[in-house]
Amino acid sequence: MKVISGKYKGRRLDGFDIDGTRPTMDRVKESLFAMIQNHIVDAVCLDLFSGSGNLGIEALSMGARESYFVDKNKKAFFTIKKNLEMIDCNSDTVFCMDYQKALKMFSDNSVLFDVIFLDPPYQTDFVSKSVSLIVSLGLLSKDGIIVCESDNIDKIEYPSCLEVVKMKKYGDKLVAILRYV
């Protein structure tokens, strides 16, 4: 797994072997970032269910102002910190905590995101729960997007104030991009 574009292009990232994670493969990541490239520069991003931090680091490489990383797995937490140190980035935005507590913490601190990456374990309903909480807590900027990854479109449920603007299937992975209507 490596950074595919931007200022950190070619850097190898650790974390391919973290139990319970499923890293976004390079070809999928390349296509995903091609779809959202106009949203990345100077954006504040959230990589929820981060795993290795692959998506948030790619966003930083492509010019995001800041990326926050959340994963409750301690091995993932330390892997993200190591990956950020490898590219000389601040690791103060890495949190080892449950996604719901993290989203509430961001709301309490008035953090607003331009791009939110959601790639939770496929056997859960965390995409729909996360999207609902993000909307109810007002964490997405007016022109922001939520990038959802799942194995099934039925797991990507969202309130009527959002719409799917792009969707693409990659083998067993489905990527849907949501924004405010």
C-alpha positions as CSV (number, residue, x, y, z in Angstrom):
1,M,0.0,0.0,0.0
2,K,1.4,3.4,-1.0
3,V,0.5,7.0,-1.5
4,I,-0.6,7.3,-5.2
5,S,-0.3,11.0,-5.9
6,G,0.7,14.4,-4.6
7,K,3.6,15.5,-2.5
8,Y,4.0,12.1,-0.8
9,K,3.6,10.0,-3.9
10,G,5.3,6.6,-3.8
11,R,5.7,6.5,0.0
12,R,4.9,3.1,1.4
13,L,2.4,2.9,4.2
14,D,2.3,0.3,7.0
15,G,-1.0,-1.3,8.0
16,F,-1.9,-3.8,5.3
17,D,-2.0,-6.5,8.0
18,I,-4.1,-5.0,10.8
19,D,-6.7,-7.5,12.0
20,G,-10.2,-6.4,11.3
21,T,-9.2,-3.9,8.6
22,R,-9.6,-3.9,4.9
23,P,-7.3,-1.3,3.3
24,T,-8.6,0.5,0.2
25,M,-6.5,-0.9,-2.6
26,D,-4.4,1.5,-4.8
27,R,-6.5,1.1,-7.9
28,V,-9.7,1.8,-6.0
29,K,-8.1,4.7,-4.2
30,E,-6.8,6.2,-7.4
31,S,-10.3,6.1,-9.0
32,L,-12.0,7.4,-5.8
33,F,-9.6,10.4,-5.5
34,A,-10.1,11.2,-9.2
35,M,-13.9,11.5,-8.5
36,I,-13.3,13.9,-5.6
37,Q,-10.1,15.7,-6.5
38,N,-11.9,19.1,-6.7
39,H,-12.9,18.8,-3.1
40,I,-9.5,18.0,-1.6
41,V,-7.3,21.1,-1.9
42,D,-7.4,23.1,1.4
43,A,-10.1,20.8,2.8
44,V,-10.5,19.6,6.4
45,C,-10.9,15.9,6.2
46,L,-12.1,13.1,8.5
47,D,-10.9,9.5,8.0
48,L,-13.4,7.7,10.2
49,F,-12.6,3.9,10.8
50,S,-9.1,4.9,9.6
51,G,-7.3,1.5,9.7
52,S,-3.9,2.6,8.4
53,G,-4.9,6.2,7.7
54,N,-4.5,5.5,4.0
55,L,-7.4,7.8,2.8
56,G,-6.6,10.7,5.1
57,I,-2.9,10.6,4.2
58,E,-3.8,10.5,0.5
59,A,-5.9,13.6,1.1
60,L,-3.0,15.4,2.8
61,S,-0.7,14.4,0.0
62,M,-3.1,16.0,-2.5
63,G,-3.3,19.3,-0.6
64,A,-5.9,18.9,2.2
65,R,-5.3,21.5,4.9
66,E,-5.8,18.9,7.7
67,S,-6.9,15.3,8.2
68,Y,-8.3,13.8,11.4
69,F,-8.1,10.1,11.9
70,V,-10.3,7.9,14.1
71,D,-10.1,4.2,14.8
72,K,-10.8,2.3,18.0
73,N,-8.2,-0.4,17.3
74,K,-5.0,0.4,19.2
75,K,-2.8,-1.3,16.6
76,A,-4.4,0.9,13.9
77,F,-4.0,4.0,16.1
78,F,-0.2,3.4,16.4
79,T,0.1,2.5,12.7
80,I,-1.5,5.8,11.7
81,K,0.8,7.7,14.0
82,K,3.8,5.9,12.5
83,N,2.6,6.5,8.9
84,L,2.1,10.2,9.7
85,E,5.6,10.5,11.3
86,M,7.0,8.8,8.1
87,I,5.7,11.7,6.0
88,D,6.6,14.3,8.7
89,C,3.0,15.2,9.5
90,N,1.4,16.2,12.7
91,S,-0.1,13.2,14.5
92,D,-2.1,15.3,17.0
93,T,-5.3,14.6,15.0
94,V,-5.3,10.8,15.6
95,F,-7.8,9.5,18.0
96,C,-8.2,5.9,19.4
97,M,-11.9,5.9,20.2
98,D,-15.3,4.8,19.2
99,Y,-16.7,6.6,16.2
100,Q,-19.8,7.9,18.0
101,K,-17.8,9.4,20.8
102,A,-15.3,10.9,18.3
103,L,-18.1,12.5,16.2
104,K,-19.6,14.0,19.4
105,M,-16.2,15.3,20.4
106,F,-15.7,17.0,17.1
107,S,-19.2,18.6,17.4
108,D,-18.3,19.8,21.0
109,N,-15.2,21.4,19.6
110,S,-17.0,22.9,16.6
111,V,-14.9,21.0,14.0
112,L,-16.5,21.2,10.5
113,F,-15.4,18.8,7.7
114,D,-15.3,19.3,4.0
115,V,-14.6,15.6,3.2
116,I,-15.5,12.6,5.4
117,F,-14.3,9.1,4.5
118,L,-16.4,6.3,5.9
119,D,-15.0,2.8,5.4
120,P,-16.3,0.7,8.4
121,P,-16.3,-3.0,8.7
122,Y,-18.7,-4.4,6.1
123,Q,-20.7,-6.6,8.5
124,T,-22.0,-3.5,10.4
125,D,-24.5,-0.8,9.9
126,F,-22.0,1.9,10.8
127,V,-22.2,3.8,7.5
128,S,-25.9,4.7,8.0
129,K,-25.4,5.3,11.7
130,S,-22.4,7.5,11.0
131,V,-24.1,9.5,8.3
132,S,-27.1,10.2,10.5
133,L,-24.9,11.3,13.4
134,I,-22.8,13.5,11.1
135,V,-25.9,15.3,9.8
136,S,-27.6,15.6,13.2
137,L,-24.4,17.0,14.8
138,G,-23.8,19.4,11.8
139,L,-20.3,18.2,11.1
140,L,-20.4,18.5,7.3
141,S,-19.7,21.8,5.7
142,K,-22.3,23.3,3.3
143,D,-20.4,22.1,0.2
144,G,-18.9,19.1,1.9
145,I,-19.0,15.4,0.8
146,I,-19.2,12.1,2.5
147,V,-17.4,9.2,0.8
148,C,-19.0,5.9,1.8
149,E,-17.5,2.5,1.2
150,S,-19.5,-0.7,1.6
151,D,-20.2,-4.1,0.1
152,N,-23.9,-3.3,-0.5
153,I,-25.9,-0.2,-1.5
154,D,-28.6,-1.1,1.0
155,K,-26.1,-0.4,3.8
156,I,-25.7,3.2,2.6
157,E,-28.7,4.8,4.1
158,Y,-28.9,8.6,4.5
159,P,-31.4,11.3,5.4
160,S,-33.4,13.1,2.8
161,C,-31.2,16.2,3.1
162,L,-28.4,14.3,1.3
163,E,-28.2,12.8,-2.1
164,V,-25.8,10.4,-3.9
165,V,-23.8,12.4,-6.5
166,K,-21.6,9.6,-7.7
167,M,-21.5,5.9,-7.2
168,K,-19.1,3.2,-8.5
169,K,-18.6,-0.5,-7.9
170,Y,-15.1,-2.1,-7.7
171,G,-15.5,-5.8,-7.4
172,D,-17.1,-6.4,-4.0
173,K,-16.6,-2.7,-3.0
174,L,-19.1,0.0,-3.6
175,V,-18.2,3.7,-3.3
176,A,-21.0,6.3,-2.9
177,I,-20.4,10.0,-2.6
178,L,-23.0,12.0,-0.7
179,R,-23.6,15.7,-0.4
180,Y,-26.4,18.1,0.8
181,V,-29.3,18.5,-1.6
